[in-house]
Amino acid sequence: MKAQDISREKSAELFEKAKKYFPGGVNSPVRAFKSVYGTPLFIERGDKAHLWDADGNEFIDFCCSWGPLILGHNNPEIREAVQAQLSKGLSFGAPTALENELAELIISNNKYVEKIRFVSSGTEAVMSAIRLARGYTKRDKIVKFEGCYHGHSDSLLVKAGSGLVTFGETSSAGVPKAFADETIVIGLNDKAALEQVFVDFKDQIAAVIIEGVPANNGLLIQDKEYIQFLRDITTANGSLLIFDEVITGFRLGFEGAAKYYDIQPDILTYGKIIGGGMPVGAYGASSEIMGHISPDGGVYQAGTLSGNPVAMAAGIAALSILAQPGFYEKQEQTTLAFVEEIRAFITEKNLEVKIFTIGSIFWFAFTSLEKIQSADQIDPASMEKYKIMHRELLNRGIYFGPSGYEVGFISSAHTAEDLQTAIAAIKEALLVAFS
Ligand SMILES: *Cc1c(COP(=O)(O)O)cnc(C)c1O
């Protein structure tokens, strides 16, 4: 039942041209389709849950720009808010009332944050949060977990070395070893390793950083008990706990993973959804901790386009919709019904694949394990099956992220019909992957 390959003539042509201008033909590596079949699709437009590429192929989109588009493409409220702002100017480099408005919307609906600072990307938010933690604690070392992604700043492009607790190794050329030496990387869901870190590096750890729910290397849903352990051990050692909520913020709910676990971290970072599709990031904490940021405090952080009025207008429009009662409950129910229907098929056909899900995030894991909570439980060989599934889905008009380590998202623009179409295609694609 292998479907006929879609035409990628125009996309292939554009990709050849792009390779002349950009390394690998792209402006962000995973877009290059290295882990799946064929050339990347060049997108022309999106509307609601649908995408159209340069060859005129239409897809139902489950990548949603990697998460920001929880309201789908071309949302009318966001579009109108952006259009209204455009005629007033694109950037002033001075404060605007729009920043107050977005901040108020966030803070009045989020009990975990008292003050925030807007930046222009998730990377920038996390990089600044790390500097804040170091400035606040007057310590240098940070702890991160294998399988969590926090953007591409130097301190965080570090992977685990060999051994239970070691200094990290850089995961990118160009990151000084001295930086990697300040980052300790351990496995998720491993209490003993973290306890050992706090023995080996007593009074040196500025912060432990974790993705609210790790969703950049599969979907590694942690137990509340483990997150509580992180809270307790950081508090006991005078270190800060940072939740990187760039994916989970405004996705699991207005209060993100902090609310899901009901645990107060010391610093939170946001991105993706917060800008309604425009480039916005933010970090927040208590007024006391945020008081250390310049110009109030000694931790420097700035941005020419920070709090950009057009981006703020998009964020306000998006978050105003998300703040309406019942929005997240509906998203979660829709996603669960979608997942359950595919799970029933998987059981019936006895296929070795699981779907993990939280909120409106889902992840297909080709595994026999009932739970996957750390990066080392993912078998790289299983990605071959994803590769086939991805090709078969594209050929059936369904757009998933171009890597088996990426999660999928369901937006409020996905209709019941979209989801039924997708379910039928996914069933067929799974059968091809297992044939
Ligand atoms: C996407 C992401 C980032 C990086 O955000 P950018 O806007 O791509 O710089 C950081 N942390 C997490 C958890 C993310 O998902």
PDBQT file of the ligand as one rigid body, heavy atoms in Angstrom, charges set to zero:
ROOT
HETATM    1  C1  LIG A 501      12.674  25.601  20.987  1.00  0.00    +0.000 C 
HETATM    2  C2  LIG A 501      13.297  25.522  22.336  1.00  0.00    +0.000 A 
HETATM    3  C3  LIG A 501      14.348  26.369  22.726  1.00  0.00    +0.000 A 
HETATM    4  C4  LIG A 501      14.997  27.335  21.760  1.00  0.00    +0.000 C 
HETATM    5  O1  LIG A 501      14.122  28.303  21.315  1.00  0.00    +0.000 OA
HETATM    6  P1  LIG A 501      14.484  29.109  19.965  1.00  0.00    +0.000 P 
HETATM    7  O2  LIG A 501      13.372  30.090  19.839  1.00  0.00    +0.000 OA
HETATM    8  O3  LIG A 501      14.522  28.079  18.875  1.00  0.00    +0.000 OA
HETATM    9  O4  LIG A 501      15.793  29.739  20.179  1.00  0.00    +0.000 OA
HETATM   10  C5  LIG A 501      14.795  26.311  24.028  1.00  0.00    +0.000 A 
HETATM   11  N1  LIG A 501      14.257  25.456  24.912  1.00  0.00    +0.000 NA
HETATM   12  C6  LIG A 501      13.266  24.617  24.581  1.00  0.00    +0.000 A 
HETATM   13  C7  LIG A 501      12.681  23.728  25.620  1.00  0.00    +0.000 C 
HETATM   14  C8  LIG A 501      12.760  24.616  23.274  1.00  0.00    +0.000 A 
HETATM   15  O5  LIG A 501      11.792  23.763  22.956  1.00  0.00    +0.000 OA
ENDROOT
TORSDOF 0
